Amino acid sequence: MTGLEHFNTLDPKPKLSVVGAGPGDPDLITVKAIKALKDADVVLYDALISSELLDYCKPETEKIYVGKRPGESHSQDAINFLIVEKAYMYGHVVRLKGGDPFIFGRGMEEIEYAKSFGLETAYIPGISSSVAAAGYANIPLTTRGVSESFWVITGTKTDGSLSNDLEMALQTSATIVVLMGMNKLSQISAICQRIGKEHLPVAIIQNGTQTQQKVGVGVAKDLKEIAENNQLSNPAVIILGEVVKYADLAELSTISKNAGNNQ
């Protein structure tokens, strides 16, 4: 975009802050994110954001819900338009996104769009559910002698398919975290079985870090049954790897039983 130089004299200057809200527990938001919310003139927030976080805003701050749950019509194009419109109307727009905006959060897309219209931009990291949900279930993503790395993989690409990276990751000893993969449980299970990882310990964690967190554990070939038996659904994180054996003792007994019955 060109011809935006005259907007540089606006006060307040149009600005976008893309802010990570963390994995769900409102206490896990960062101090810097809270400062941004307190300064915001407009907040555009997603579906999985704790409503408590909006209490940090000034009373006059405009709060706009732009969630993308099934059946909701907030397209990315519409959100991008709102960012620029509200920034030029009021000043500081905070785009409040679940987890970390740069982990499958389209945060960079929004920053690049805002920059193309002359907005100042800032990125404030958030704690990702890919790490925190496992931790709250007592599952370390890495631990000495068991797993020396981890992969974070999307379960649903733009075209709706499962990432091909999953099969590559399963060739290693790394812990695998699958986000947005609950509608791919059968496919994930089939891939594990095809490459001989049918007894790999797995966990499904719904509403990670929140008071209503639910966890189901077992082995890879039973992923769909784990979800059904524990009534697990979105939003959820799927963990695959030997580190799942560090889960709470009650959950560990489920792993042992399932593995023993399927040897």
C-alpha positions as CSV (number, residue, x, y, z in Angstrom):
1,M,0.0,0.0,0.0
2,T,1.2,3.6,-0.7
3,G,0.0,7.0,0.2
4,L,-0.4,6.3,3.9
5,E,2.2,8.8,5.1
6,H,-0.4,11.3,6.3
7,F,-1.7,8.7,8.8
8,N,1.6,8.8,10.6
9,T,0.4,12.0,12.4
10,L,-2.6,10.3,13.9
11,D,-2.8,10.3,17.7
12,P,-3.0,7.6,18.9
13,K,-1.1,6.1,16.0
14,P,-2.9,3.0,14.6
15,K,-1.4,-0.1,16.1
16,L,-2.0,-3.9,16.2
17,S,-0.8,-6.1,19.0
18,V,-1.1,-9.8,18.4
19,V,-1.3,-11.3,21.9
20,G,-1.2,-14.9,23.1
21,A,-3.8,-15.5,25.8
22,G,-2.3,-18.8,26.9
23,P,-3.9,-22.3,27.0
24,G,-7.1,-21.6,28.9
25,D,-6.2,-21.1,32.6
26,P,-6.6,-17.3,32.9
27,D,-3.7,-17.2,35.4
28,L,-1.3,-18.3,32.7
29,I,-1.4,-15.1,30.7
30,T,1.8,-13.1,30.7
31,V,2.3,-9.7,32.4
32,K,3.2,-8.2,29.1
33,A,-0.1,-9.4,27.6
34,I,-2.0,-7.9,30.5
35,K,-0.3,-4.6,29.9
36,A,-1.4,-4.7,26.3
37,L,-5.0,-5.4,27.3
38,K,-5.0,-2.5,29.7
39,D,-3.8,-0.2,26.9
40,A,-6.2,-1.5,24.2
41,D,-8.8,0.6,22.6
42,V,-10.3,-2.4,20.8
43,V,-10.0,-6.1,21.5
44,L,-10.8,-8.8,18.9
45,Y,-10.9,-12.1,20.8
46,D,-11.2,-15.7,19.9
47,A,-13.6,-18.5,21.0
48,L,-11.3,-20.2,23.5
49,I,-10.4,-17.1,25.4
50,S,-11.3,-17.0,29.1
51,S,-13.8,-14.2,29.6
52,E,-11.9,-13.2,32.8
53,L,-9.1,-11.8,30.6
54,L,-11.3,-9.1,29.2
55,D,-11.7,-7.7,32.7
56,Y,-8.2,-6.2,32.3
57,C,-9.5,-3.8,29.7
58,K,-10.5,-0.3,30.3
59,P,-14.3,0.1,30.7
60,E,-14.5,2.0,27.4
61,T,-12.6,-0.6,25.4
62,E,-14.6,-2.1,22.6
63,K,-14.6,-5.9,22.8
64,I,-15.5,-7.8,19.6
65,Y,-15.9,-11.6,19.5
66,V,-14.5,-13.1,16.3
67,G,-14.4,-16.8,17.1
68,K,-14.4,-19.4,14.4
69,R,-16.3,-22.3,15.9
70,P,-18.4,-24.5,13.6
71,G,-21.4,-22.5,12.3
72,E,-19.8,-19.1,13.0
73,S,-19.1,-16.8,10.1
74,H,-16.1,-14.7,11.2
75,S,-13.8,-15.2,8.2
76,Q,-10.2,-14.3,8.3
77,D,-10.8,-11.6,5.6
78,A,-13.4,-10.0,7.9
79,I,-11.1,-10.1,10.9
80,N,-8.3,-8.5,8.9
81,F,-10.7,-5.7,7.8
82,L,-11.8,-5.1,11.4
83,I,-8.2,-4.9,12.6
84,V,-7.4,-2.1,10.1
85,E,-10.7,-0.3,10.4
86,K,-10.7,-0.2,14.2
87,A,-7.0,0.7,14.4
88,Y,-7.6,3.8,12.3
89,M,-10.8,4.7,14.1
90,Y,-9.6,4.3,17.7
91,G,-5.8,3.5,17.9
92,H,-4.6,0.4,19.6
93,V,-6.2,-2.9,18.5
94,V,-5.3,-6.1,20.5
95,R,-5.9,-9.4,18.7
96,L,-6.3,-11.8,21.5
97,K,-5.7,-15.4,20.4
98,G,-5.6,-18.7,22.3
99,G,-2.3,-20.2,23.1
100,D,0.5,-18.7,21.2
101,P,-0.4,-16.7,18.0
102,F,2.5,-18.0,16.1
103,I,1.7,-21.7,16.6
104,F,-1.1,-22.5,14.2
105,G,-2.7,-19.2,15.1
106,R,-2.4,-17.1,11.9
107,G,-0.8,-14.4,13.9
108,M,1.9,-13.6,11.3
109,E,-0.8,-13.3,8.6
110,E,-2.6,-10.7,10.6
111,I,0.6,-8.8,11.3
112,E,1.6,-8.8,7.7
113,Y,-1.8,-7.6,6.6
114,A,-1.7,-4.8,9.2
115,K,1.7,-3.7,8.1
116,S,0.5,-3.4,4.5
117,F,-1.9,-0.7,5.7
118,G,0.8,1.2,7.7
119,L,-0.1,0.0,11.2
120,E,2.6,-0.4,13.9
121,T,2.6,-4.0,15.0
122,A,3.7,-6.0,18.0
123,Y,3.8,-9.7,18.9
124,I,3.3,-10.9,22.5
125,P,3.9,-14.7,23.0
126,G,1.5,-16.9,24.9
127,I,1.9,-20.3,26.6
128,S,0.9,-22.9,24.0
129,S,-1.6,-25.6,24.8
130,S,0.8,-27.9,23.0
131,V,3.1,-27.7,26.0
132,A,0.9,-26.7,28.9
133,A,-1.9,-29.3,28.4
134,A,0.5,-32.2,28.6
135,G,2.3,-30.6,31.6
136,Y,-1.0,-30.2,33.6
137,A,-1.6,-34.0,33.0
138,N,1.9,-34.7,34.5
139,I,3.3,-35.6,31.1
140,P,6.7,-34.0,30.2
141,L,7.2,-33.6,26.5
142,T,10.9,-34.4,26.9
143,T,12.7,-36.2,29.7
144,R,16.2,-37.7,29.9
145,G,16.5,-41.2,28.5
146,V,13.0,-41.3,27.1
147,S,12.4,-38.4,24.7
148,E,15.0,-35.8,23.6
149,S,12.7,-33.8,21.3
150,F,9.1,-33.1,20.4
151,W,7.1,-32.3,17.3
152,V,4.0,-30.1,17.2
153,I,1.8,-31.1,14.3
154,T,-1.5,-29.8,13.0
155,G,-4.2,-32.4,12.6
156,T,-6.1,-30.3,10.1
157,K,-4.3,-28.4,7.3
158,T,-5.9,-25.7,5.3
159,D,-7.3,-28.3,2.8
160,G,-8.7,-30.3,5.7
161,S,-6.1,-33.1,5.5
162,L,-3.8,-34.5,8.2
163,S,-0.2,-33.3,8.0
164,N,2.2,-35.7,6.3
165,D,4.7,-34.8,9.1
166,L,3.0,-37.2,11.4
167,E,4.3,-40.3,9.7
168,M,7.8,-38.8,9.6
169,A,7.7,-38.0,13.3
170,L,6.6,-41.5,14.1
171,Q,9.8,-42.8,12.7
172,T,11.6,-41.1,15.6
173,S,11.6,-41.4,19.4
174,A,10.3,-37.9,19.7
175,T,7.1,-37.0,21.6
176,I,4.4,-36.0,19.1
177,V,1.7,-33.4,19.9
178,V,-1.2,-33.1,17.5
179,L,-3.4,-30.0,17.6
180,M,-6.8,-29.8,15.9
181,G,-6.8,-33.5,15.3
182,M,-9.9,-34.9,17.0
183,N,-11.6,-35.6,13.8
184,K,-8.6,-37.5,12.6
185,L,-8.3,-40.1,15.4
186,S,-9.1,-43.1,13.2
187,Q,-6.6,-41.9,10.6
188,I,-3.9,-41.3,13.2
189,S,-4.5,-44.7,14.7
190,A,-4.3,-46.4,11.3
191,I,-1.0,-44.7,10.5
192,C,0.5,-45.9,13.9
193,Q,-0.7,-49.4,13.2
194,R,0.7,-49.5,9.7
195,I,4.2,-48.6,10.8
196,G,4.2,-50.9,13.9
197,K,3.5,-48.3,16.5
198,E,0.1,-49.6,17.5
199,H,1.1,-50.0,21.2
200,L,2.6,-46.5,21.5
201,P,1.3,-44.8,24.6
202,V,-1.1,-42.0,23.8
203,A,-3.1,-39.4,25.7
204,I,-6.0,-37.1,24.8
205,I,-6.4,-34.0,26.9
206,Q,-9.6,-31.9,26.6
207,N,-9.8,-28.4,28.0
208,G,-6.1,-28.5,29.0
209,T,-5.1,-26.4,32.1
210,Q,-8.7,-25.6,32.9
211,T,-10.8,-26.7,35.9
212,Q,-12.8,-29.0,33.5
213,Q,-9.7,-30.7,32.1
214,K,-10.3,-34.3,31.1
215,V,-7.6,-36.9,30.2
216,G,-7.9,-40.3,28.5
217,V,-4.9,-42.5,28.0
218,G,-4.2,-45.8,26.3
219,V,-2.3,-47.0,23.2
220,A,-2.3,-45.7,19.6
221,K,-4.5,-48.4,18.1
222,D,-7.3,-47.5,20.5
223,L,-7.3,-43.7,20.0
224,K,-10.9,-43.5,18.9
225,E,-12.1,-45.8,21.7
226,I,-10.2,-43.7,24.2
227,A,-12.1,-40.6,23.1
228,E,-15.5,-42.4,23.1
229,N,-15.0,-44.1,26.5
230,N,-13.9,-40.9,28.2
231,Q,-16.4,-38.6,26.3
232,L,-13.5,-36.5,25.0
233,S,-14.1,-33.9,22.2
234,N,-12.7,-30.5,21.1
235,P,-10.9,-28.5,22.2
236,A,-8.3,-31.3,22.8
237,V,-4.6,-32.1,22.4
238,I,-3.4,-35.5,21.4
239,I,0.0,-36.7,22.8
240,L,1.8,-39.7,21.3
241,G,5.0,-41.1,22.9
242,E,6.6,-43.0,25.8
243,V,6.4,-39.9,28.0
244,V,2.7,-40.6,28.4
245,K,3.7,-43.2,30.9
246,Y,4.5,-40.4,33.3
247,A,0.8,-39.5,33.6
248,D,-1.0,-39.9,36.9
249,L,-1.0,-43.4,38.4
250,A,-4.7,-44.0,37.7
251,E,-4.1,-43.1,34.1
252,L,-0.9,-45.2,33.9
253,S,-2.8,-48.3,35.0
254,T,-5.1,-47.8,32.0
255,I,-2.0,-47.7,29.7
256,S,-0.6,-50.9,31.3
257,K,-4.0,-52.7,31.0
258,N,-4.5,-51.7,27.4
259,A,-1.0,-52.6,26.4
260,G,-1.2,-55.9,28.2
261,N,-4.4,-56.9,26.5
262,N,-3.0,-56.2,23.1
263,Q,0.4,-57.8,23.1
